[in-house]
Amino acid sequence: MTAEAREPLHSAYDVALLDLDGVVYIGATPVPGAAGALSRAAAGGLRLAYVTNNAYRTPAAVAALLTGFGVPAGAADVVTSAQAAARLLAGKLPAGANVLVIGGTGLRLAVRERGLRPVSTAAERPRAVVQGYAPGVGYPALAEGGLAVAAGALFVATNADSTLPGPHGRQPGNGSLLQVIATATGVTPLVAGKPEPPLHRESVLRTGARRPLVVGDRLDTDIEAAHRVSADSLLVLTGVTRPADAVLAPPGRRPRFLAEGLRALLEPYPEIEAVEADGGFRCGGWVAYPGRNGDLALRDGGQPGARAIDGLRALCAAAWSRENVTAGMAAAALGRLRAAGLPS
């Protein structure tokens, strides 16, 4: 994160691979300012692809939801973990093979589009079981899947997110539901969704991206996925990840860029530079440096209009340059940024 982007991010990359939940919308509510930022980024030449671990909706349904929010999108712009899982299955099974599908319409459609036959019971002797999130998943479907996996069927998961964001907080996700079959059979599923590479590969194949920017709100899926395929990433603070989480992120989950929201796509990224005199880092007038007691301290340099997000960028750079930084070591600095207007 010590490098800068001298041109707006929408000009520095050819495709933005955007997560949905927590980035563009949360549940049935659009993230404020997201639609306008994406429309302007697209007008500036950035191709937008919406890449989601949620396998429940079809691409057409996702696109309709997005356009209803004023976000530019067509079905071809949506890439789902269901599509990645279906491609993974098609690479391991003969054409026309039975696949027991636990999930919604989006997953059944993706399996069928890859030339495989969705079924619902173990009695149909499926060659594989694929499981994705759907609100109506219940015990009967999980029991059938467990019987098939115990009988030797390949077990594939669209994604392993333990939670998903909702209007009232974090809710159990597909990763939590997977544990029913995994615990009953002792079989760990192959995972297609983020942070595993298959979904990124599916996105690149569908968009032809040469210099993609992964955009997400989760360190453990979006940002880790970018690291695994050596892609640049932008973490936004509109979803799951909080400022304290970013400061404490381990090396494999640290974003190249960090912002409050998608407006960052329209702006050059500010320089983050080392300050040798302090042993710290400066960004936008803020300096983060080692305090007397080993804590991370922060000062704004007295510059008018200093933005709290730049203080967080400096603080992350300082934390990531050290080892064994704890929440307590960054608490005072984060408190100062909250007082300056940074969301908690």
Summary of the structure (lengths in Angstrom):
residues: 344
radius of gyration: 21.5
end to end distance: 21.2
largest distance: 71.2
contacts: 1275
relative contact order: 0.14
helix: 39%
strand: 22%
